[in-house]
Amino acid sequence: MTFVGELHAALERPHRGESADAVHDLIGNALRRLDPAVDIKRTHYFTHTFVPDIVLRWNDDGIRKERHVHLRFSVTAPVFQQDLDLLSSESPLFIGMTDREGLDAPAWAGGDTSTNGSLVTQGQAVDDLDSTTRVDHRVRGATGPIVRVGHGILDATRAEQVGGSYMDALQAVDAMAVDLVAAQEHVAGALATLHDYLPEHGQLEVERGLQSEWIRRGGDPYEFPSSTPWNPELLDIGALREVLVSLLASANPVEPETWQRNAGFITAEDLGRVLGRNLRGGTFNNMARALLPNWTAKWAWSERLPSPPLEDTYEWLVDNGLVGIEVNDLRTFFADDGRHFKDKEGGNPLPMLSDAQPMLSQRGLLQVGLRGRLEGIRYEPLANASDVFERIRQILSAPGAGGYRIQSVRTLVPGVDSVAEIDLDRQIFDLGGRSTPVSTLARMANRFFSRATRPEGLDHFLATGEAPTAREVDAA
Amino acid sequence: MAIVFKTGAEENHVIGAQGAKKIRRWLDSTYRFKISQTIYDLSPTGEPYPKLRVPQLVRTPVDGSGSEERFERFDLVGSVLDENGGTGNTLYVECKNYSEAGNQGTLYDEYLAVCYSAFVRWSRQVDAPMDVEFMWATTHPFAQTNYAQLTTASQIEAACAAHPDRLGDDTFDSSIAQQLEPRLWLAIVNSRVEEMIMGIELRKAVVARILELEES
């Protein structure tokens, strides 16, 4: 039985309470199918003059919003004008349940069909939209905004146009690779049809939904027929997230320049927040490789895994809003704001000075903080030491110096004019407020903290976004 | 037994949907009643819903054959609410959209007889006084000289005497009329009374509080 058939059967139930409950259930469920994002709250009032039958609630970027749903037997009768006069200031959703006529020329409207932000619709229209979403659930990209913020008069004929044009647009986008112009025309047509029933923010939501679908299907956002020229820098976080997540989910390869155009302006610090979810490897590796030349950070923090993985691991990741890289036994995160890492505790095993030749083997070392068994931390300046290892041998030759461990390192950062303060106890890099390439920090983190990574493998991954084979590492 | 849906005087009665809507709006605005359906809320086939019907006592045919069912329709149906909005008895409302007293006195007597007849039928079915109430809601007062008596048991008795067909095979029972008396409402809803309805902002606050209470 159709939704309308069930609705009419519910209204025929002899017991008033049972009838109202059944109607509320049916309409609540239908609205939820049209927009799964809304919470449906039924009241114990049925077609009351003032109290809504159903309250829709949803979260709009952290702001709780709601819309009242008022059921009426008819929204075509002249007396419906009284309902509009009384309630339209709250922009509710009116649903006529038993009208036999459509809303082409409702008796209450006269020459003026303005509804003051309210949406006046009918059971048959809900049924039509519901049927369309059953054919293609993506049509909810249009029905959702209509349920939440739609306005105007939407009878069955218009609902069919709305659902049909949106579905046509989706199908044209699916076939975009074959006919881009047709896709652009259908999308523009669907947007124009929907604009009559949505306020500006609802139109934008529909546009973004279609745009996401466009991008997921491998379309270039610059070719999407949006209402304003495509400029990802002007998008709010929600919209930008939708675009980037769509690109990440795209079944087609995303070119590095596409990543650059759509996310090249986002800092490594902000990217995790923009994406709004944890990510690991896969298409995010490609995204990171494309954007890596842009990424800098002022802080880095590494955690060493209890043991190296059985197989070499090379993955970019987003965890808890921070961009990071996992290379074998080491996971390193990057940030501009050191407060991200202020609560990271120390206690990591410190390397023995006697074993630290690879770590201290590069130029630019300014100072090493040594922790002895008996004395506290001793800071050993090395900037003027012509031969660092000669100096270290001298230190180790002193009585009781065999147990020295490296607590901290102060070193110039290769390739840039900045100094890194490296705390090996907490495994934190502090770049003194200087923006430093993330690729450089990743290499330094592996040099100082990892015990299982060959630099050649990391270099390969940073350059290609792909894990190196053993042969490639050996060849390097 | 064949059920004959009686096309009563209601359909011919001169009360527009506007009048019923106006009285309904006022009743809803008191938040002591909640009306859920009107006689103008039609099914998809254009018929009024049976929820607005009340059964009537009928006379058994002299040939002993089964009697036909008889119903009357009211204009509104809903519920009486208690002070805290809790749902109470079912309420049937007869609306009169008059600009003068007109023939309301005569119609009111028939209305009382209909109420008595329905009350007896229902109470007999449940073997107890039925949880139902009736209201005559008019836009213009009538029977001013007898106004205080209009909802009394004696007025019910007089109405039944004037409309014996409403009693069917029964004889009038004054104890039932005593039970019916507190279940009768009489409301004058003229345009000045309508002005008492609260404005939009206050009403929004009240509705918001009602919705909060619904969830608590």
Interface residues (C-beta under 8 A of the other chain):
Chain A: H8 L11 E12 P14 R16 S19 A20 K41 T43 H44 Y45 F46 T47 H48 T49 F50 V51 P52 V55 F73 S74 A77 P78 V79 Q82 L86 S89 E90 T98 R100
Chain B: A17 Q18 K21 R24 R25 D28 S29 K34 I35 S36 Q37 Y40 D41 L42 S43 P44 G46 Y49 P50 K51 V77 T87 T90 I200 R203 K204 V206 V207 I210 L211 E214 E215
